[in-house]
């Protein structure tokens, strides 16, 4: 892995945090890395140890690992149980991997909100002045026009005739594993099921615990990124 004809001596680092925006940042990083024939690193940082992360967070980590494994030029890096400032960790990885370009998502998520503030950016510039920083504008957490969904939980889809039944227990006939985001203010299992199918991430609607079709739902219509060049 990471053995390429890197004639430009470039190395790309994508910093991702939990949520639907990570996929778009990784795609942007892959595009740049492929154009430059450069190695790509995907980095995430968490203050908690990995074994204390909830189902939603571990699901995203599994996705990022799968994307990295599917790209011969990519490698996934996780820094868990971290108490240091985000900028310190990013700079450390950048030095160790000889990174020349870093892609960051502009997001209000958790402590990664810090990376969008001038003081943190200035800190990165001071610590790793040899690296180009790309601050990408992305949407916030999963939501629709009406409001937010609840915190995602691990769930499964089980084939039931021509449709799929949502389950919160793994069974021997489980076909898909993913994360269920339940709509706020509902007593029924209505919401979105997010999972991977054939190396593609899908978000499909769930109505009363049933998925009738794998119709991908766009939860982020207001992204500032240009889809045409992704």
C-alpha positions as CSV (number, residue, x, y, z in Angstrom):
1,X,0.0,0.0,0.0
2,X,1.0,3.6,-0.7
3,X,3.7,2.5,-3.2
4,X,3.0,4.7,-6.3
5,X,4.9,6.5,-9.0
6,X,4.7,9.8,-7.0
7,X,6.6,12.0,-9.5
8,X,5.4,15.2,-7.8
9,X,6.5,14.2,-4.3
10,X,3.0,15.1,-3.0
11,X,1.2,13.5,-0.1
12,X,-2.4,14.2,0.8
13,X,-4.0,14.0,4.3
14,X,-7.8,14.2,4.7
15,X,-9.0,14.9,8.3
16,X,-12.5,13.5,8.9
17,X,-15.0,13.5,11.7
18,X,-18.2,11.5,12.3
19,X,-21.1,12.3,10.1
20,X,-22.1,12.2,6.4
21,X,-19.5,14.8,5.4
22,X,-16.5,12.5,5.7
23,X,-17.4,10.7,2.5
24,X,-17.3,13.9,0.5
25,X,-14.0,15.0,2.0
26,X,-12.5,11.6,1.2
27,X,-13.7,11.8,-2.4
28,X,-12.1,15.3,-2.7
29,X,-8.9,13.9,-1.3
30,X,-9.0,10.9,-3.6
31,X,-9.5,13.1,-6.6
32,X,-6.5,15.3,-5.7
33,X,-4.4,12.2,-4.9
34,X,-5.2,10.5,-8.1
35,X,-4.5,13.6,-10.2
36,X,-1.1,13.9,-8.6
37,X,-0.4,10.2,-8.3
38,X,0.2,10.8,-4.6
39,X,-0.4,8.7,-1.5
40,X,-3.5,9.5,0.6
41,X,-4.0,9.3,4.3
42,X,-7.4,9.5,6.0
43,X,-7.1,10.7,9.6
44,X,-9.7,10.9,12.4
45,X,-9.1,11.9,16.0
46,X,-11.1,11.1,19.1
47,X,-10.6,12.0,22.8
48,X,-12.1,8.6,23.8
49,X,-10.5,5.2,23.5
50,X,-11.7,3.2,20.5
51,X,-13.5,0.6,22.7
52,X,-15.6,3.3,24.3
53,X,-17.0,4.6,21.1
54,X,-20.7,4.2,20.3
55,X,-22.2,2.2,17.4
56,X,-22.6,5.3,15.2
57,X,-19.0,6.3,15.5
58,X,-17.6,2.8,15.0
59,X,-19.8,2.5,11.9
60,X,-18.2,5.5,10.3
61,X,-14.7,4.3,11.2
62,X,-15.5,1.0,9.5
63,X,-16.6,2.9,6.4
64,X,-13.5,4.9,6.2
65,X,-11.4,1.8,6.6
66,X,-13.2,0.1,3.8
67,X,-12.8,3.2,1.5
68,X,-9.1,3.2,2.3
69,X,-8.7,-0.5,1.7
70,X,-10.5,-0.2,-1.7
71,X,-7.9,2.4,-2.8
72,X,-4.4,1.1,-3.2
73,X,-2.9,4.6,-2.6
74,X,-4.8,5.2,0.7
75,X,-4.3,4.4,4.3
76,X,-6.6,5.0,7.3
77,X,-5.1,6.4,10.6
78,X,-7.0,6.7,13.8
79,X,-5.7,8.6,16.8
80,X,-7.9,7.7,19.7
81,X,-7.7,8.5,23.5
82,X,-6.2,11.9,22.5
83,X,-6.1,14.7,25.0
84,X,-3.8,17.0,22.9
85,X,-5.2,19.8,20.7
86,X,-6.4,18.7,17.3
87,X,-3.8,20.9,15.6
88,X,-0.9,19.2,17.4
89,X,-2.1,15.7,16.4
90,X,-2.6,16.7,12.7
91,X,0.8,18.3,12.6
92,X,2.5,15.2,14.1
93,X,0.9,13.0,11.5
94,X,1.8,15.4,8.7
95,X,5.4,15.4,9.7
96,X,5.6,11.6,10.1
97,X,4.0,11.0,6.7
98,X,5.7,13.9,4.8
99,X,2.3,15.3,4.0
100,X,2.2,18.3,1.6
101,X,-1.5,19.0,1.5
102,X,-4.2,18.7,4.2
103,X,-8.0,18.7,3.6
104,X,-10.2,19.9,6.5
105,X,-13.9,20.1,6.7
106,X,-15.5,23.3,7.9
107,X,-18.1,21.8,10.3
108,X,-19.7,22.7,13.6
109,X,-19.3,19.1,14.8
110,X,-18.0,18.5,18.3
111,X,-14.5,19.7,19.1
112,X,-13.5,19.7,15.5
113,X,-15.3,23.0,15.4
114,X,-11.9,24.3,16.5
115,X,-10.3,23.7,13.2
116,X,-12.5,26.4,11.5
117,X,-11.3,29.1,13.9
118,X,-8.4,31.3,12.9
119,X,-6.3,30.6,16.0
120,X,-6.2,26.8,15.2
121,X,-5.5,27.4,11.5
122,X,-2.7,29.8,12.5
123,X,-1.4,27.1,14.8
124,X,-1.2,24.7,11.9
125,X,0.5,27.2,9.7
126,X,3.1,27.9,12.3
127,X,3.7,24.2,13.1
128,X,3.7,22.9,9.5
129,X,4.4,25.9,7.2
130,X,5.4,23.5,4.4
131,X,1.9,22.1,4.1
132,X,-1.0,23.6,2.0
133,X,-4.3,23.7,3.9
134,X,-7.6,23.2,2.1
135,X,-10.7,24.2,4.2
136,X,-13.7,22.7,2.5
137,X,-17.2,24.0,3.3
138,X,-19.6,21.1,4.1
139,X,-23.0,20.8,5.6
140,X,-23.6,20.1,9.3
141,X,-25.1,16.9,10.8
142,X,-27.7,14.7,9.1
143,X,-31.0,16.7,8.8
144,X,-33.8,17.4,6.5
145,X,-35.9,20.5,5.8
146,X,-38.0,19.9,8.9
147,X,-35.4,19.2,11.6
148,X,-32.9,16.8,13.1
149,X,-32.8,13.0,13.5
150,X,-32.0,11.3,16.7
151,X,-28.5,10.0,17.4
152,X,-27.8,7.0,15.2
153,X,-27.9,3.5,16.5
154,X,-26.7,0.1,15.1
155,X,-29.4,-1.7,13.1
156,X,-29.9,-4.4,10.5
157,X,-32.0,-5.1,7.5
158,X,-33.6,-8.5,7.1
159,X,-35.2,-9.7,3.9
160,X,-39.0,-10.0,4.2
161,X,-40.6,-10.9,0.9
162,X,-40.1,-8.0,-1.5
163,X,-39.1,-5.6,1.3
164,X,-36.7,-5.4,4.2
165,X,-37.5,-5.3,7.9
166,X,-35.5,-3.2,10.3
167,X,-34.1,-5.0,13.3
168,X,-31.9,-4.0,16.2
169,X,-30.6,-7.5,16.8
170,X,-28.2,-9.3,14.5
171,X,-29.9,-12.5,13.1
172,X,-28.5,-15.2,10.9
173,X,-30.5,-14.0,7.9
174,X,-29.3,-10.4,8.3
175,X,-28.5,-9.0,4.9
176,X,-27.2,-5.5,5.7
177,X,-25.7,-3.8,8.7
178,X,-25.7,-0.1,9.3
179,X,-26.9,2.9,11.3
180,X,-30.6,3.9,11.8
181,X,-31.4,7.6,12.3
182,X,-34.8,7.9,13.8
183,X,-36.9,10.9,13.2
184,X,-37.5,13.2,16.1
185,X,-41.1,13.4,17.6
186,X,-42.3,10.0,16.3
187,X,-43.3,6.8,18.2
188,X,-42.7,4.6,15.1
189,X,-39.5,3.5,13.5
190,X,-39.4,6.2,10.8
191,X,-36.2,7.6,9.6
192,X,-33.1,6.9,7.6
193,X,-31.0,3.7,7.4
194,X,-27.4,4.4,6.3
195,X,-25.3,1.4,5.1
196,X,-22.8,0.2,2.5
197,X,-23.8,-1.8,-0.5
198,X,-21.3,-2.7,-3.2
199,X,-18.8,-0.2,-1.9
200,X,-21.4,2.6,-2.1
201,X,-22.9,4.4,0.9
202,X,-26.7,4.5,0.8
203,X,-29.2,6.4,2.9
204,X,-32.7,4.8,2.4
205,X,-36.0,5.8,4.0
206,X,-37.6,3.7,6.7
207,X,-41.3,3.8,7.3
208,X,-42.7,2.0,10.3
209,X,-39.7,-0.3,10.4
210,X,-39.9,-1.3,6.8
211,X,-37.6,-0.4,3.8
212,X,-39.5,-1.0,0.5
213,X,-36.8,0.1,-1.9
214,X,-33.1,1.2,-1.9
215,X,-33.9,4.7,-3.0
216,X,-30.9,6.9,-1.9
217,X,-32.0,10.0,0.0
218,X,-29.9,13.2,-0.2
219,X,-29.7,14.5,3.3
220,X,-27.4,17.3,2.4
221,X,-28.9,19.3,-0.4
222,X,-27.2,22.6,0.6
223,X,-23.6,21.5,0.4
224,X,-21.2,24.1,-1.1
225,X,-19.1,21.6,-2.9
226,X,-19.5,21.2,-6.7
227,X,-21.0,17.7,-7.3
228,X,-20.1,17.9,-10.9
229,X,-16.4,17.5,-10.2
230,X,-16.6,14.8,-7.5
